[in-house]
Amino acid sequence: MITINENYNKLQASYLFAEIKNRTAAFQKANPDREIIKLGIGDVTRPLPQACIDAFHKAIDEMADSKTFRGYGPEQGYEFLRDKIAEQDFRARGADIAPDEIFVSDGAKCDNGNIQEIFSTDIRVAIPDPVYPVYVDTNVMAGRTGSYDNGRYNGIIYLEGNNENGFIPALPDEKVDVIYLCFPNNPSGATISKKKLQEWVDFARENKAIILYDAAYESFIRDKELPRSIFEIEGARDVAIEFRSFSKTAGFTGIRCAFAVVPKSCLAYTKDGTEQSLHALWYRRQSTKFNGVSYPVQRAAEAVYTESGKTQTKELIDYYLKNAALIRKEMSTLGFECIGGENSPYIWIHGQTDSWEFFDRLLNKAGVVCTPGAGFGKCGEGYIRISAFNNYENVEKAMGRIKEALK
Ligand SMILES: *Cc1c(COP(=O)(O)O)cnc(C)c1O
């Protein structure tokens, strides 16, 4: 008899987006003439930068000619892309990262989900709440948790975000082995200072733990004091793995290109305490299970590092940041406490009521869809997330309606 991995039965149905869809559809049915504006989107809405499109077309033409055709590429990614990433994203910022420490992939979601495979099943896992669900669910699938009770999995150490700590969780007061951090954060939009991040790195070093640092929204950072990479922090090279993506940076959510940075000095241990290189393990894992990102996609990603690519991606992010600034300004003026929206595309708003109640109010009174914070974890209750991924005209219209409805 074929039996299943019963850890999958512990997973909770993804109720959040289905419920948003149901409530939105019900409202539209009852109000067929109302135009609904969606500010719940966690996906980019603007087209690719021209520099990426040009490089993409050119690479496809190369594939049409026997002299320039390419078959399987290196599993770790082409050197032309890894060189530019190492130089411009890291070395130019004082982070000592070499091209062979970069692993190009088809998404930070896959990388964040797959990385836990190289760790033992009985490690203690610390995960923020509220959170991007991938970190939790992939550990549930791997059997690192017990059952789900009262909105939480037994066995996970939850790092709580709240108004007092500004959604920068405090260090755990127990021993943990792996720590997931994401800054600028999805869903809260919170950012972390170098000083605070240094505390996490020091904690990881003291505990022989690893930090899995999701920097998918790094390109939204405008404040020059904020770290863009964990590798700008002293000592991080030994205890951190970073995940980046071209998804939000350059509109690649449908194209698929990302990368993980696994420094060669980053160590973990066998049960008897023997040091093991995480770089070697990840290399083995990727070269066994992954066959690389397509050549044209890597050429399109490379174009992000050209002069025109840099200008165009900055314009792209500036566009969303202008939306975010408007959302933050209007919601603050209405008296709501806001986090994020200055160095991130998400504004996390304390609704002074329950998340779904606030969601319903915005939908029914203003025809605006947001994302209820409760869907991201227990600590998200009482908050909503408004996303800047839309066009400016819609954001303006939505804010006008919210102002009218809630004043
Ligand atoms: C969007 C997003 C990513 C990027 O995922 P891709 O698979 O590269 O598209 C990673 N982490 C978080 C928190 C995100 O919101």
The ligand as an SDF file (V2000), in Angstrom:
LIG
                    3D

 15 15  0  0  0  0  0  0  0  0999 V2000
    7.5850   38.0160   -3.5220 C   0  0  0  0  0  0  0  0  0  0  0  0
    8.4010   37.4200   -2.4550 C   0  0  0  0  0  0  0  0  0  0  0  0
    9.4940   36.6260   -2.7500 C   0  0  0  0  0  0  0  0  0  0  0  0
    9.9380   36.4040   -4.1890 C   0  0  0  0  0  0  0  0  0  0  0  0
    9.5640   35.1790   -4.6470 O   0  0  0  0  0  0  0  0  0  0  0  0
    9.9500   34.7080   -6.1210 P   0  0  0  0  0  0  0  0  0  0  0  0
    9.7280   33.2250   -6.0220 O   0  0  0  0  0  0  0  0  0  0  0  0
   11.3670   35.0580   -6.3740 O   0  0  0  0  0  0  0  0  0  0  0  0
    9.0030   35.3660   -7.0780 O   0  0  0  0  0  0  0  0  0  0  0  0
   10.2520   36.1090   -1.7190 C   0  0  0  0  0  0  0  0  0  0  0  0
    9.9490   36.3830   -0.4360 N   0  0  0  0  0  0  0  0  0  0  0  0
    8.9180   37.1680   -0.1060 C   0  0  0  0  0  0  0  0  0  0  0  0
    8.6670   37.4810    1.3100 C   0  0  0  0  0  0  0  0  0  0  0  0
    8.0940   37.6960   -1.1090 C   0  0  0  0  0  0  0  0  0  0  0  0
    7.0470   38.4550   -0.7680 O   0  0  0  0  0  0  0  0  0  0  0  0
  1  2  1  0
  2  3  1  0
  2 14  2  0
  3  4  1  0
  3 10  2  0
  4  5  1  0
  5  6  1  0
  6  7  2  0
  6  8  1  0
  6  9  1  0
 10 11  1  0
 11 12  2  0
 12 13  1  0
 12 14  1  0
 14 15  1  0
M  END
$$$$
